[in-house]
Amino acid sequence: MASLRACALCVLLLAMAVLQAAGGTGEAAGSDAPPSTASTASSANSSSGAVQAGSNVTALLRVLVSKGVLSPAEAKSIESANPGTEFQLLIDTLARKGVLNTTDLAAVAAQSGHVVPSATPAALAPAKAQAGEPALPPPPPGIVPAIAPLRVLPVDPPVRNGLNAAFKMGAVKMTPYGFIKATAVYDSSSPNGDDFPFVGLFLSSTALTNTGPNANPEFHLKARATRIGANFEWPDVSSKLVMTGRVEGDFEGNFSEVDNRDVSSIRSNAFQLRLAWVRLDYNFSDKTDFYFEGGQDWTIFGSSVLPNLLETTFLGAFYGDIWERSPQFQFGMVRKLSPWRNLKFSPTIAIMMPSSGQIEKLGSLGLEGQIAQAEREGADSGRPELEARAVLQFQLDNAKGVAPAQLLWSGFEGRRTSIVTSSNAAVGECTATVTTGCIPTSLVASYVAAFPNGFTTSSSMYGNQLALQLPTRWVTVVASGYFGGDLRFFFGGQVNSFYTDTNGLTNPVMFTTVDGGPLAAAGGATLATNATGQVVVAPQRPVRSLGGFVNVGLPLSRWFNAPPKGHNAGWLLYVHAGKDQVVHSDLINPGASASANVLSPLPLLMGKVFATTLYYKLNQWCQFGFEQSIYGARLKPGDDYTIAGRSTNLWQDHRSEFGPIFTF
């Protein structure tokens, strides 16, 4: 079919060439007039021939556009050229697109006298060079690309008609994507029973820091990291507006509770939403793009920089990597500052779903706690969470196959609030059957009288992150550092959230909050008496933490000049180190009388990880990964684990994970 189209096109061009030759030169050549008159006649006839040729070119352009050979923009550019040059531009364009070969070009040149384009592709060159003529140089060999950083929030805006659609739903373009991932995992110590590294509190044991008679090694084989998604692009009449979107989900969710799956529930993971957003980009100028995004996406705080690890269920959570996916409205701009190293600047602000992270068994019981503290305390503040980031992007290494570098800052600010109504009971209040170890009813009554309509108590959530991504042809360095308060929702702070500070207060009484769930201490809302005898709300403070990671990628195949299309082109090695640590003064504050974790706060001081990951890419669809890592957690001074019957301040898990990843 392609050869038939090429032949038909050549016939059309040859016909055009004959028409142009007859109309533009025939009459002048046969003129018997004097030289001056002949010159005038030649000019007039040449002008007439140009008009005729222009009309023929326009007609041919319409045919080529209808057949998909030329785009409307290419046809318009040729048609609007100077009179007499349209045909030459058409030949050049078709040769550049590979539609015409050298034989076709020679035939056109013989009929019309037009110049054969000198910049024909190498594939169109004659098989053998003529004697005395230099042969065209071979195309440059391909190269193995450098390691590109993992960027779930890229700076470069989408391009109109940039989606290579797999199919259309009406006028909407859609391209599915995803991967199937299966890994086998051995943990030297995994008392939680999870198939991913969790923070160093052993929730499955009676004592939070006891492993039992051994270190509790485990073996898992899982496929629930499998992911499915689709990219979308919508049309619009404005050439400046680009509308794109994405929906993505995976099988990382827990098991469904149904009769026919109870026995085998361990292999029946639930499919759950990861991403669902739409984005509108307005191309204000060739240097400035404004955009709006609405839906669930990666948070711009923390998630702008991520490490490359084989273990992606928690992706370094509570071990130095902070990230989240959350419903949001984003407003941003991308500005091209200079062509020097393609320098760009992108500021972004966002309003987010206010969220207070919840961990099962650490202050609540399962779903009841999730829809209580986790869902309510952020929303009960009556205000959105605010996030912002600023990214400077530039080409650090101009070698081929190297992604641009980025320097960035991101931050967030939010608030969580607990509500106590006038009818909420005090925790531990004396009743008719309980007379010891309880709070006198008279004291509770005096506190209720001081706040007859109930009261609220709250604490702030905030964070700052500095990060960099520096790809070069030989090594790619990704690093992140953060500091903040109440970072549990972003997987920082060793699952600590906030605490109630009773320093300088007497007779504290804790009240059940509307979001407290089955554990009254979940909200930690407390009334107490200050030094002047006034009844006050005890302040709540966020648990502060700091941490970060360094992830170094080494493109081994590029180091050894492997053939880019061979089976040795996909060897990659990553070295990773991360750490998450609670501020020590918050951990040992004697006034921390209650918190969202019941313990006040949790005794975890830090979590740290060191990992090496080796990838082998068989082809563009299949990749194998092996990761050897050490996860460790340390308790605050004075507290110890009991690991296999021995007392120690440090718990470690030596973890090995291996498996294939098939992309589509």
C-alpha positions as CSV (number, residue, x, y, z in Angstrom):
1,M,0.0,0.0,0.0
2,A,2.9,2.4,0.9
3,S,4.6,1.7,-2.4
4,L,1.4,2.3,-4.4
5,R,1.0,5.7,-2.6
6,A,4.6,6.6,-3.4
7,C,4.1,5.7,-7.1
8,A,0.9,7.8,-7.3
9,L,2.7,10.6,-5.6
10,C,5.5,10.5,-8.1
11,V,3.1,10.5,-11.0
12,L,1.4,13.7,-9.6
13,L,4.8,15.4,-9.1
14,L,6.0,14.5,-12.6
15,A,2.7,15.9,-14.0
16,M,3.3,19.0,-12.0
17,A,6.8,19.3,-13.3
18,V,5.7,19.0,-17.0
19,L,2.9,21.6,-16.5
20,Q,5.4,24.0,-14.8
21,A,8.0,23.6,-17.6
22,A,5.4,24.2,-20.3
23,G,3.8,27.2,-18.7
24,G,7.0,28.8,-17.4
25,T,9.6,28.6,-20.3
26,G,8.0,27.4,-23.6
27,E,6.8,30.7,-25.1
28,A,9.9,32.6,-24.2
29,A,12.2,30.1,-25.8
30,G,10.4,30.3,-29.2
31,S,10.2,34.1,-29.4
32,D,11.6,35.9,-32.5
33,A,11.4,39.3,-30.9
34,P,14.5,41.5,-30.3
35,P,16.5,40.8,-27.1
36,S,14.9,43.6,-25.2
37,T,11.4,42.5,-26.2
38,A,12.2,38.8,-25.7
39,S,13.3,39.6,-22.1
40,T,10.0,41.4,-21.4
41,A,8.0,38.6,-22.9
42,S,10.0,36.0,-20.9
43,S,9.4,37.9,-17.7
44,A,5.7,38.1,-18.4
45,N,5.4,34.4,-19.3
46,S,7.5,33.3,-16.3
47,S,5.0,35.2,-14.1
48,S,2.1,33.5,-15.7
49,G,3.8,30.1,-15.3
50,A,4.4,30.9,-11.6
51,V,0.7,31.5,-11.1
52,Q,-0.2,28.3,-12.9
53,A,2.4,26.4,-10.9
54,G,1.1,27.9,-7.6
55,S,-2.4,26.8,-8.4
56,N,-1.2,23.3,-9.2
57,V,0.8,23.1,-6.0
58,T,-2.2,24.2,-4.0
59,A,-4.3,21.4,-5.5
60,L,-1.6,18.9,-4.9
61,L,-1.2,20.0,-1.3
62,R,-4.8,19.4,-0.6
63,V,-4.5,15.9,-1.9
64,L,-1.4,15.2,0.2
65,V,-3.1,16.5,3.4
66,S,-6.2,14.4,2.8
67,K,-4.0,11.3,2.4
68,G,-2.0,12.1,5.6
69,V,1.3,12.6,3.8
70,L,1.5,16.2,5.0
71,S,0.1,17.9,8.0
72,P,-2.1,21.0,7.6
73,A,0.7,23.1,9.1
74,E,3.3,21.8,6.6
75,A,0.9,22.4,3.7
76,K,0.2,26.0,4.9
77,S,3.9,26.8,5.2
78,I,4.6,25.6,1.6
79,E,1.5,27.4,0.2
80,S,2.4,30.7,1.8
81,A,6.0,30.7,0.5
82,N,7.2,33.2,-2.1
83,P,5.8,32.6,-5.7
84,G,7.8,30.2,-7.7
85,T,9.4,28.5,-4.7
86,E,6.4,26.4,-3.6
87,F,7.3,23.4,-5.7
88,Q,10.9,23.3,-4.6
89,L,9.8,23.5,-0.9
90,L,7.4,20.6,-1.6
91,I,10.1,18.5,-3.1
92,D,12.4,19.3,-0.1
93,T,9.7,18.4,2.4
94,L,8.8,15.1,0.8
95,A,12.4,14.1,0.5
96,R,13.0,14.9,4.1
97,K,10.0,12.8,5.2
98,G,11.4,9.9,3.2
99,V,8.5,9.8,0.7
100,L,10.7,10.3,-2.3
101,N,13.9,8.3,-3.0
102,T,16.8,9.4,-5.2
103,T,15.3,7.9,-8.3
104,D,12.1,9.8,-7.8
105,L,14.1,13.0,-7.2
106,A,16.2,12.5,-10.3
107,A,13.0,12.1,-12.4
108,V,11.5,15.2,-11.1
109,A,14.7,17.2,-11.6
110,A,15.0,16.0,-15.2
111,Q,11.4,17.2,-16.1
112,S,11.4,20.4,-14.1
113,G,15.0,21.5,-13.7
114,H,14.5,21.8,-9.9
115,V,17.4,21.0,-7.6
116,V,17.5,17.7,-5.9
117,P,17.7,18.3,-2.1
118,S,21.2,18.0,-0.7
119,A,20.0,17.1,2.8
120,T,18.3,13.8,1.8
121,P,18.3,11.2,4.5
122,A,21.2,8.7,4.5
123,A,18.7,5.9,3.8
124,L,18.0,7.6,0.4
125,A,21.6,7.7,-0.7
126,P,22.7,5.6,-3.7
127,A,23.9,2.2,-2.9
128,K,27.4,3.0,-4.3
129,A,29.0,6.4,-4.6
130,Q,30.2,7.6,-8.0
131,A,33.9,7.7,-8.7
132,G,35.5,10.8,-7.1
133,E,32.4,11.5,-4.9
134,P,32.7,11.1,-1.2
135,A,30.3,8.6,0.4
136,L,27.7,9.9,2.8
137,P,28.8,9.3,6.4
138,P,27.0,6.6,8.3
139,P,24.5,7.7,10.9
140,P,26.0,8.0,14.4
141,P,25.7,4.9,16.5
142,G,23.1,4.7,19.2
143,I,24.0,5.0,22.8
144,V,22.8,3.5,26.1
145,P,20.9,6.3,27.8
146,A,22.0,7.6,31.2
147,I,19.9,6.9,34.3
148,A,16.9,9.3,34.4
149,P,15.6,10.2,37.9
150,L,12.2,8.8,39.0
151,R,9.9,11.8,38.5
152,V,6.2,11.4,39.1
153,L,5.7,15.2,38.9
154,P,7.7,16.4,35.8
155,V,8.3,20.1,35.0
156,D,8.0,20.0,31.2
157,P,4.3,20.6,30.2
158,P,2.5,18.1,27.9
159,V,2.5,18.9,24.2
160,R,-0.7,19.2,22.1
161,N,-1.3,16.0,20.3
162,G,1.6,14.5,22.2
163,L,-0.1,11.4,23.3
164,N,0.5,8.4,21.0
165,A,-3.0,7.1,21.3
166,A,-3.5,3.3,21.4
167,F,-7.2,4.0,20.5
168,K,-9.9,6.6,20.7
169,M,-13.1,6.9,22.6
170,G,-14.9,9.3,20.3
171,A,-12.5,12.3,20.0
172,V,-10.7,11.4,23.3
173,K,-7.3,9.7,23.0
174,M,-6.4,7.0,25.4
175,T,-3.2,4.9,25.9
176,P,-3.2,2.2,28.6
177,Y,0.1,1.3,30.4
178,G,1.3,-0.7,33.4
179,F,3.4,-3.5,34.5
180,I,3.1,-7.0,36.1
181,K,5.6,-7.4,39.0
182,A,6.3,-10.5,41.0
183,T,9.0,-10.7,43.7
184,A,10.2,-13.3,46.2
185,V,11.2,-11.8,49.6
186,Y,13.2,-13.2,52.5
187,D,13.4,-11.2,55.7
188,S,15.8,-12.2,58.5
189,S,13.4,-10.5,61.0
190,S,9.8,-9.5,60.2
191,P,7.7,-9.7,63.4
192,N,4.9,-7.6,61.9
193,G,4.2,-10.3,59.3
194,D,4.2,-7.8,56.4
195,D,5.7,-8.4,53.0
196,F,7.2,-5.0,53.0
197,P,9.5,-3.2,55.6
198,F,7.5,-1.6,58.3
199,V,8.6,0.7,61.1
200,G,10.3,-1.0,64.1
201,L,7.3,-1.7,66.3
202,F,6.0,-5.3,66.3
203,L,2.3,-4.8,66.0
204,S,1.6,-8.5,65.7
205,S,3.1,-9.4,69.1
206,T,1.7,-8.8,72.5
207,A,4.7,-6.7,73.5
208,L,5.6,-4.0,70.9
209,T,9.3,-4.7,71.0
210,N,9.5,-8.5,71.5
211,T,10.1,-11.0,68.6
212,G,9.7,-14.2,70.6
213,P,12.1,-17.1,70.7
214,N,13.8,-16.3,67.4
215,A,14.2,-13.2,65.2
216,N,11.0,-14.1,63.4
217,P,12.3,-14.6,59.8
218,E,9.8,-14.8,57.0
219,F,9.5,-15.6,53.3
220,H,6.9,-14.0,51.0
221,L,6.2,-14.2,47.3
222,K,3.9,-11.4,46.1
223,A,2.4,-10.1,42.8
224,R,0.2,-7.3,44.3
225,A,2.6,-4.5,43.2
226,T,1.1,-5.0,39.7
227,R,-0.1,-1.7,38.3
228,I,-2.6,-0.6,35.6
229,G,-3.3,2.8,34.3
230,A,-4.2,4.9,31.3
231,N,-3.3,8.4,29.9
232,F,-5.9,10.6,28.3
233,E,-5.9,13.6,26.0
234,W,-9.0,15.7,25.1
235,P,-9.3,17.9,22.0
236,D,-10.1,21.6,22.1
237,V,-10.7,24.3,19.5
238,S,-7.9,26.5,21.0
239,S,-4.4,25.6,19.8
240,K,-3.0,27.0,23.0
241,L,-5.0,24.7,25.4
242,V,-3.9,21.1,26.2
243,M,-6.1,18.9,28.3
244,T,-4.6,15.6,29.6
245,G,-5.4,13.2,32.4
246,R,-4.5,9.9,34.1
247,V,-6.2,7.1,36.0
248,E,-4.1,4.5,37.8
249,G,-4.6,1.7,40.3
250,D,-2.8,-1.3,41.8
251,F,-3.4,-4.4,43.9
252,E,-1.6,-3.2,47.0
253,G,-4.8,-3.1,49.0
254,N,-5.9,-5.5,51.7
255,F,-8.1,-8.6,51.2
256,S,-11.8,-8.6,50.7
257,E,-14.0,-10.3,53.3
258,V,-16.3,-12.7,51.4
259,D,-17.2,-16.3,52.0
260,N,-15.7,-17.7,48.8
261,R,-12.3,-16.1,49.6
262,D,-11.9,-16.5,53.3
263,V,-9.6,-19.6,53.1
264,S,-7.5,-18.1,50.3
265,S,-7.8,-14.4,51.1
266,I,-4.0,-14.0,51.3
267,R,-3.8,-14.2,47.5
268,S,-6.9,-12.0,46.8
269,N,-5.7,-8.5,47.0
270,A,-8.1,-5.6,46.3
271,F,-7.6,-3.3,43.4
272,Q,-7.4,0.3,44.7
273,L,-7.1,3.8,43.3
274,R,-3.7,5.4,43.1
275,L,-4.1,8.4,40.7
276,A,-7.1,10.1,39.1
277,W,-6.5,13.6,37.8
278,V,-7.1,16.0,34.9
279,R,-4.8,18.8,33.8
280,L,-5.3,21.9,31.7
281,D,-2.2,23.6,30.3
282,Y,-2.5,27.0,28.6
283,N,0.4,27.9,26.4
284,F,0.5,31.7,27.1
285,S,3.6,32.2,25.0
286,D,6.6,30.2,23.6
287,K,8.3,30.7,27.0
288,T,5.4,30.5,29.5
289,D,2.9,27.7,30.3
290,F,0.2,28.0,33.0
291,Y,-1.6,25.0,34.3
292,F,-4.3,23.7,36.6
293,E,-4.7,20.2,37.9
294,G,-7.5,18.6,39.9
295,G,-7.9,15.1,41.3
296,Q,-5.7,12.7,43.2
297,D,-2.0,12.9,42.4
298,W,1.3,12.7,44.1
299,T,1.8,15.5,46.7
300,I,4.1,18.2,45.7
301,F,5.6,18.1,49.2
302,G,8.0,15.1,49.5
303,S,6.9,13.2,46.3
304,S,8.8,15.6,43.9
305,V,11.9,13.5,44.6
306,L,11.8,9.7,45.0
307,P,14.4,7.0,45.2
308,N,14.6,4.1,42.7
309,L,14.0,0.9,44.8
310,L,12.7,-2.5,43.9
311,E,10.5,-2.6,47.0
312,T,7.7,-0.1,46.2
313,T,4.9,-1.1,48.6
314,F,6.2,1.4,51.1
315,L,9.1,2.9,49.1
316,G,11.3,3.7,52.0
317,A,8.4,5.0,54.2
318,F,9.6,5.8,57.7
319,Y,13.1,5.2,56.6
320,G,14.0,8.6,55.1
321,D,11.7,8.9,52.1
322,I,8.6,11.1,52.5
323,W,5.8,10.9,49.9
324,E,2.0,10.7,49.5
325,R,-0.8,10.6,47.0
326,S,-3.8,12.8,47.9
327,P,-6.8,14.7,46.4
328,Q,-5.7,18.2,45.5
329,F,-6.1,21.3,43.3
330,Q,-2.8,22.4,41.7
331,F,-2.0,25.8,40.2
332,G,1.4,26.2,38.5
333,M,3.6,27.8,35.9
334,V,6.5,26.7,33.8
335,R,8.8,29.5,32.6
336,K,11.7,29.1,30.2
337,L,14.3,31.5,31.6
338,S,17.2,31.0,29.1
339,P,18.3,28.8,26.2
340,W,21.5,28.4,28.1
341,R,21.3,24.8,29.3
342,N,17.6,25.0,28.7
343,L,17.0,26.7,32.0
344,K,13.4,26.5,33.3
345,F,11.7,27.6,36.5
346,S,8.4,26.1,37.8
347,P,6.5,27.4,40.9
348,T,3.5,25.5,42.1
349,I,0.9,25.9,44.9
350,A,-1.8,23.5,45.8
351,I,-4.7,23.1,48.2
352,M,-4.9,19.5,49.5
353,M,-7.2,17.3,51.4
354,P,-6.3,18.0,55.1
355,S,-5.2,14.6,56.5
356,S,-4.0,13.2,59.8
357,G,-2.3,9.9,59.2
358,Q,-3.6,6.8,61.0
359,I,-1.9,3.5,61.7
360,E,-3.9,0.6,62.8
361,K,-3.5,-0.5,66.4
362,L,-1.5,2.7,67.2
363,G,-4.3,4.7,68.6
364,S,-7.4,3.2,67.0
365,L,-8.8,-0.1,65.8
366,G,-8.9,-0.7,62.1
367,L,-11.6,1.0,59.9
368,E,-13.3,2.6,62.9
369,G,-10.1,4.5,63.6
370,Q,-9.4,5.3,60.0
371,I,-12.7,7.1,59.5
372,A,-12.4,8.7,62.9
373,Q,-9.1,10.3,63.6
374,A,-7.5,9.9,60.1
375,E,-10.4,11.3,58.2
376,R,-11.9,13.7,60.7
377,E,-9.1,15.6,62.4
378,G,-7.8,17.3,59.3
379,A,-11.3,18.1,58.0
380,D,-12.4,19.3,61.5
381,S,-9.9,22.1,61.3
382,G,-12.2,23.7,58.7
383,R,-9.4,24.6,56.3
384,P,-7.4,23.0,53.5
385,E,-3.8,21.9,53.7
386,L,-1.5,24.2,51.7
387,E,1.5,22.9,49.7
388,A,4.0,24.6,47.5
389,R,7.2,23.9,45.6
390,A,9.7,25.7,43.4
391,V,11.8,23.8,40.8
392,L,14.8,25.0,38.9
393,Q,15.5,22.7,35.9
394,F,18.6,22.8,33.7
395,Q,20.7,20.6,31.5
396,L,23.7,19.7,33.7
397,D,25.3,17.3,31.2
398,N,24.8,18.0,27.5
399,A,25.7,14.5,26.4
400,K,23.1,12.5,24.5
401,G,20.6,10.5,26.4
402,V,20.9,12.5,29.7
403,A,17.9,13.9,31.4
404,P,17.8,17.5,32.8
405,A,18.8,18.2,36.4
406,Q,16.6,19.7,39.1
407,L,17.0,21.7,42.3
408,L,13.9,22.2,44.3
409,W,12.2,23.2,47.6
410,S,8.8,22.0,48.7
411,G,6.8,22.6,51.8
412,F,3.4,22.3,53.4
413,E,1.3,23.7,56.3
414,G,-1.9,22.3,57.8
415,R,-3.8,21.8,61.0
416,R,-5.6,19.0,62.8
417,T,-8.4,19.6,65.3
418,S,-10.2,17.4,67.9
419,I,-13.7,18.3,69.1
420,V,-15.2,17.6,72.5
421,T,-18.9,18.2,72.9
422,S,-20.6,19.2,76.1
423,S,-22.0,15.6,76.4
424,N,-18.7,13.8,75.9
425,A,-17.6,11.9,79.0
426,A,-14.3,12.3,80.8
427,V,-12.0,9.3,80.6
428,G,-11.8,7.5,84.0
429,E,-14.6,9.5,85.7
430,C,-15.9,7.9,88.9
431,T,-19.0,5.9,88.6
432,A,-21.2,4.0,91.1
433,T,-19.1,0.8,90.6
434,V,-15.7,2.4,90.2
435,T,-14.4,4.2,93.2
436,T,-10.6,3.8,93.0
437,G,-8.1,5.1,90.5
438,C,-10.7,7.4,88.9
439,I,-11.2,11.2,88.5
440,P,-13.6,12.7,91.1
441,T,-16.9,13.6,89.6
442,S,-16.7,17.1,91.3
443,L,-13.5,17.9,89.4
444,V,-15.0,16.8,86.1
445,A,-18.1,18.9,86.8
446,S,-16.1,22.0,87.5
447,Y,-14.2,21.5,84.2
448,V,-17.5,21.0,82.2
449,A,-18.9,24.1,83.8
450,A,-15.8,26.1,82.6
451,F,-16.6,24.9,79.0
452,P,-20.4,24.4,78.9
453,N,-20.4,24.1,75.1
454,G,-17.5,21.8,74.9
455,F,-14.0,22.7,73.6
456,T,-11.6,22.1,70.7
457,T,-7.9,21.4,70.7
458,S,-5.5,21.3,67.8
459,S,-1.9,21.1,66.6
460,S,-0.1,22.2,63.5
461,M,1.4,20.1,60.7
462,Y,4.2,21.5,58.6
463,G,7.3,20.5,56.7
464,N,10.1,21.7,54.5
465,Q,12.1,19.7,51.9
466,L,15.3,20.6,50.0
467,A,16.2,18.1,47.2
468,L,18.3,17.7,44.0
469,Q,18.4,15.4,41.0
470,L,21.7,15.5,39.1
471,P,21.8,13.1,36.1
472,T,25.1,12.8,34.2
473,R,26.3,10.4,31.5
474,W,28.2,8.3,34.1
475,V,26.2,8.7,37.4
476,T,22.9,10.0,38.6
477,V,22.6,11.4,42.1
478,V,19.2,12.0,43.8
479,A,19.1,13.4,47.4
480,S,16.4,14.7,49.7
481,G,16.4,16.3,53.2
482,Y,13.4,17.3,55.3
483,F,12.4,18.7,58.6
484,G,8.9,19.1,60.0
485,G,6.2,18.4,62.6
486,D,3.5,15.7,62.5
487,L,4.8,14.1,59.3
488,R,3.0,10.7,59.8
489,F,0.7,11.2,56.8
490,F,3.8,11.6,54.7
491,F,5.5,8.5,56.3
492,G,7.9,10.5,58.4
493,G,8.5,10.9,62.2
494,Q,8.5,7.2,63.0
495,V,4.7,7.1,62.9
496,N,4.4,9.8,65.6
497,S,1.8,12.5,65.1
498,F,1.2,14.8,68.1
499,Y,1.1,14.8,71.9
500,T,-0.7,16.7,74.6
501,D,1.7,18.8,76.7
502,T,0.8,19.1,80.4
503,N,4.0,20.8,81.5
504,G,3.1,23.4,84.2
505,L,-0.5,22.2,84.6
506,T,-2.2,20.3,87.4
507,N,-5.2,17.9,87.6
508,P,-5.3,17.0,83.9
509,V,-8.5,15.3,82.8
510,M,-8.8,13.7,79.3
511,F,-12.1,13.8,77.5
512,T,-13.5,11.6,74.8
513,T,-13.4,13.4,71.4
514,V,-15.9,13.0,68.6
515,D,-13.2,11.3,66.5
516,G,-11.7,9.3,69.3
517,G,-13.2,5.9,68.3
518,P,-12.9,3.1,70.8
519,L,-9.8,4.6,72.4
520,A,-10.5,7.8,74.2
521,A,-6.8,8.7,74.2
522,A,-6.8,8.8,70.4
523,G,-7.6,12.5,70.5
524,G,-5.8,13.4,73.6
525,A,-8.1,16.3,74.4
526,T,-7.3,17.4,77.9
527,L,-8.5,20.1,80.4
528,A,-6.3,21.1,83.3
529,T,-5.6,23.8,85.8
530,N,-2.8,26.3,85.3
531,A,-0.7,28.1,88.0
532,T,-3.4,30.7,88.6
533,G,-6.1,28.2,89.1
534,Q,-7.8,28.8,85.8
535,V,-9.2,25.8,83.8
536,V,-7.5,25.7,80.4
537,V,-7.2,23.4,77.4
538,A,-3.8,21.7,77.5
539,P,-1.9,22.5,74.3
540,Q,-1.2,19.9,71.7
541,R,2.1,19.9,69.8
542,P,3.4,18.1,66.7
543,V,6.2,15.6,67.1
544,R,9.0,17.0,65.1
545,S,11.3,14.9,62.9
546,L,14.0,15.1,60.3
547,G,15.6,12.9,57.7
548,G,16.3,12.2,54.1
549,F,18.0,9.9,51.6
550,V,20.7,9.6,49.0
551,N,20.1,7.4,45.9
552,V,23.0,7.0,43.4
553,G,22.4,5.3,40.1
554,L,25.2,3.8,38.0
555,P,24.5,3.0,34.3
556,L,26.8,0.0,34.0
557,S,26.0,-0.7,30.4
558,R,26.9,2.8,29.3
559,W,30.2,2.6,31.3
560,F,31.2,-0.5,29.2
561,N,29.9,0.8,25.8
562,A,27.3,-2.0,25.5
563,P,25.4,-2.1,22.2
564,P,22.2,-0.1,22.8
565,K,20.0,-2.7,21.1
566,G,21.8,-5.8,22.5
567,H,20.9,-7.9,25.6
568,N,23.6,-6.2,27.7
569,A,22.2,-2.7,27.3
570,G,20.2,-2.7,30.5
571,W,22.5,-3.2,33.5
572,L,21.8,-0.7,36.2
573,L,23.1,-0.5,39.8
574,Y,21.6,1.7,42.5
575,V,23.1,2.4,46.0
576,H,20.7,3.9,48.6
577,A,20.9,5.2,52.1
578,G,18.1,6.8,54.1
579,K,17.2,7.8,57.7
580,D,14.2,9.1,59.6
581,Q,14.6,10.5,63.1
582,V,12.4,12.0,65.8
583,V,13.7,15.1,67.6
584,H,15.0,13.8,70.8
585,S,13.6,16.5,73.1
586,D,10.1,15.7,71.8
587,L,10.7,12.0,72.4
588,I,11.6,12.5,76.1
589,N,9.3,15.4,77.0
590,P,8.0,14.6,80.5
591,G,4.8,16.6,79.8
592,A,3.8,14.4,76.9
593,S,0.8,12.9,78.7
594,A,-1.2,11.6,75.8
595,S,-1.0,11.3,72.0
596,A,-2.6,9.7,69.0
597,N,-0.5,6.7,69.6
598,V,-1.6,6.0,73.2
599,L,2.1,5.9,74.1
600,S,3.3,9.4,74.7
601,P,4.9,9.5,72.2
602,L,6.2,6.2,70.7
603,P,9.6,5.1,71.9
604,L,11.1,5.0,68.4
605,L,14.1,7.2,67.9
606,M,15.1,6.5,64.3
607,G,14.7,4.2,61.3
608,K,17.5,3.7,58.8
609,V,18.1,1.7,55.6
610,F,21.0,0.8,53.3
611,A,20.2,-0.9,50.0
612,T,21.8,-1.9,46.8
613,T,19.7,-2.7,43.8
614,L,20.8,-4.4,40.5
615,Y,18.6,-4.3,37.4
616,Y,19.0,-6.3,34.2
617,K,16.8,-5.2,31.3
618,L,16.3,-8.1,28.9
619,N,14.4,-6.0,26.4
620,Q,12.1,-3.0,26.4
621,W,9.3,-5.1,28.1
622,C,11.1,-7.3,30.6
623,Q,13.4,-6.4,33.4
624,F,14.7,-8.4,36.4
625,G,15.7,-6.8,39.7
626,F,17.6,-7.9,42.8
627,E,17.7,-5.9,46.0
628,Q,19.8,-6.5,49.1
629,S,18.9,-4.2,52.0
630,I,19.3,-3.7,55.7
631,Y,16.4,-2.0,57.6
632,G,17.0,-1.0,61.2
633,A,15.2,0.8,64.0
634,R,16.6,2.2,67.2
635,L,14.6,3.0,70.4
636,K,15.2,6.0,72.6
637,P,17.9,5.6,75.2
638,G,16.7,3.5,78.1
639,D,14.4,1.4,76.1
640,D,15.4,-1.9,74.5
641,Y,14.1,-4.6,72.2
642,T,14.0,-8.3,73.0
643,I,15.2,-10.0,69.9
644,A,15.4,-13.8,70.1
645,G,15.5,-13.5,73.8
646,R,18.3,-11.0,73.9
647,S,18.1,-7.3,74.9
648,T,19.3,-4.7,72.4
649,N,18.6,-1.1,71.5
650,L,18.7,-1.8,67.7
651,W,16.5,-4.1,65.6
652,Q,17.6,-5.1,62.1
653,D,16.1,-6.9,59.1
654,H,18.4,-8.2,56.4
655,R,16.1,-8.3,53.4
656,S,16.6,-10.0,50.0
657,E,14.1,-9.4,47.2
658,F,14.2,-10.7,43.6
659,G,11.8,-10.8,40.7
660,P,10.8,-9.9,37.1
661,I,8.8,-6.8,35.9
662,F,6.9,-7.0,32.6
663,T,5.8,-3.6,31.3
664,F,3.1,-2.8,28.7
